Amino acid sequence: MQTPAPFQYERATSVDGAIAALVAHDGDARIIAGGHSLIPMMKLRLASPEHLIDINDLEHELAYIAERDGEIRIGALTRHVDLLGSDLLARHYPLFADAEEVIADPVVRNRGTIGGSLCQADAAEDLSAVCAAVKARVVIRGRDGERTVSMEDFHVGPYQTAVGDDEILTEVRLPLRSGAGSAHFKTERRAGDWAIAAASAAVWIEGGTIADAGVALSAVGTTTIHLARAEELLRGAAPSDELFAQAAQIASEDCSPSADARGPVDYKRHLASVMTRRALRRASARALAMEA
Amino acid sequence: MQVTLTINGREVSRDVEPRQLLVHFIRDTPGLTGTHWGCDTSNCGACVVLMDGTPIKSCTTLAAMCVGHEIATVESLEVDGELDPIQQGFHEMHALHCGFCTPGMLMTTRALLNENPRPTDQEIRTAISGAICRCTGYQNIVAAVRWAAEHEAAFQQEI
């Protein structure tokens, strides 16, 4: 039987209350939402917090997908099932639905949340790459107020984020810019598995030129891979298959996969390249309002 | 901690450790052993129950997290000796062999039909993609869900 080590459990009644509890426990407490990353980690003793602070009652504060001030704002407690079904996201950032269709399975998606996925910061997790590609910013709240950080600054290391012991991720903000197109491609061994490799791409096309681009990879390194070199190549260029092939070449060079049961290194580099090319091609086609 | 859950419409209360998983609370306290404890890693779906009508994996949910919510297990399907159409469908179409996955399959597909009374085969397959049957009986499971959907539609027309 797999059971977590003993801990104390409490339910938060507000975000500020959850932060106060984190502060009071001084580094020994963890936030639990869907629990589909944390509970398995606790069963395996990879995490043994002494206190769990359950934020599932905070849907009124933390579960929403809304358009405001030129951004899409997603509350941290928004569940995968709601990201998958969101018309607002489908219209502006269809890569969310691409990814959500292949994240775990529908029953897990009923519980897991975007905040939990991002804070788990598992390199194989899809939403971290999705948020990196669309240049999301995340809002982190602590007792002294809020700060907003980019995904580059959010990802600190394997399973490590910029969220401090006494802070909570409250919101994900996606910029709304014209000419956006985006896509996520993933290869997995079987339905619901972690990726062997996955790529997220976003392009913003203005007047036939890529004004800006975001590309990120899952599962081919110890952290989510931000492909800065590919983004630089794409910026200012006209979208073309040759260009995307060059960006895909960078993906295979700039990732750092390990050999494991999911495949050897050369295969994963190859997949990173293929997934990147496909994601860019579809993102570009969507930006040009033509489904690939 | 004292945990009081509403399971199949009945309040069940017990002093448990906060780390007790929902699947064990359900099986131990009211003795409802229909909910199966399978892979323990949220992969197999044998432990699926409904929380406020939504299917969840009870091996990856703490019992304490379910206080204030309605839990429904496979035992809630049959009422006064009448099988739920989804149970009848599994019977008619021979959709089980060893039966280990069946409680999770039934609750997962019951929830599907509540949301979507006429699912396509693809929608059925997607819905059960988090439920593993190692007797390789998916074909008959899909047929059973289709049977239930068709018979529920016919029943709705009668009334």
HADDOCK unambig.tbl for C-alpha pairs under 7 A between the chains (distance, minus, plus):
assign (segid A and resid 2 and name CA) (segid B and resid 40 and name CA) 6.66 0.50 0.50
assign (segid A and resid 4 and name CA) (segid B and resid 19 and name CA) 6.05 0.50 0.50
assign (segid A and resid 6 and name CA) (segid B and resid 19 and name CA) 6.03 0.50 0.50
assign (segid A and resid 7 and name CA) (segid B and resid 18 and name CA) 6.75 0.50 0.50
assign (segid A and resid 7 and name CA) (segid B and resid 19 and name CA) 6.75 0.50 0.50
assign (segid A and resid 8 and name CA) (segid B and resid 18 and name CA) 6.49 0.50 0.50
assign (segid A and resid 9 and name CA) (segid B and resid 18 and name CA) 5.94 0.50 0.50
assign (segid A and resid 35 and name CA) (segid B and resid 60 and name CA) 6.86 0.50 0.50
assign (segid A and resid 35 and name CA) (segid B and resid 61 and name CA) 6.84 0.50 0.50
assign (segid A and resid 36 and name CA) (segid B and resid 60 and name CA) 6.27 0.50 0.50
assign (segid A and resid 39 and name CA) (segid B and resid 60 and name CA) 6.18 0.50 0.50
assign (segid A and resid 40 and name CA) (segid B and resid 41 and name CA) 6.47 0.50 0.50
assign (segid A and resid 105 and name CA) (segid B and resid 129 and name CA) 6.03 0.50 0.50
assign (segid A and resid 105 and name CA) (segid B and resid 130 and name CA) 4.89 0.50 0.50
assign (segid A and resid 106 and name CA) (segid B and resid 127 and name CA) 6.24 0.50 0.50
assign (segid A and resid 106 and name CA) (segid B and resid 130 and name CA) 6.59 0.50 0.50
assign (segid A and resid 107 and name CA) (segid B and resid 55 and name CA) 5.82 0.50 0.50
assign (segid A and resid 107 and name CA) (segid B and resid 56 and name CA) 5.46 0.50 0.50
assign (segid A and resid 107 and name CA) (segid B and resid 57 and name CA) 6.84 0.50 0.50
assign (segid A and resid 107 and name CA) (segid B and resid 130 and name CA) 6.42 0.50 0.50
assign (segid A and resid 108 and name CA) (segid B and resid 56 and name CA) 6.76 0.50 0.50
assign (segid A and resid 110 and name CA) (segid B and resid 56 and name CA) 6.79 0.50 0.50
assign (segid A and resid 191 and name CA) (segid B and resid 129 and name CA) 6.79 0.50 0.50
